[in-house]
Amino acid sequence: MLIDDIRALLAAPSPDDSRPFLERLDATLTEGYAQALALEAERWRLERRLGEVARAGGDGAGEELTSIGKRLNTTDG
């Protein structure tokens, strides 16, 4: 998990050769940015769907709105 990787990097003793550390740090940051972008894209997709369902209404809209709301909460977490 990304948080575990960050904690491991922070807890690691100061390396003699900083190159491997910097490469690991760069890879960890890149992975973090990718995860953040994926979460942001998912949030936008859910918000767009929330608007579509709210505008359309109809049978089952309440259940789908509840489901989307839960997924948004999970994404925010």
Beta strands, then each sheet from edge to edge (+ up, - down):
end
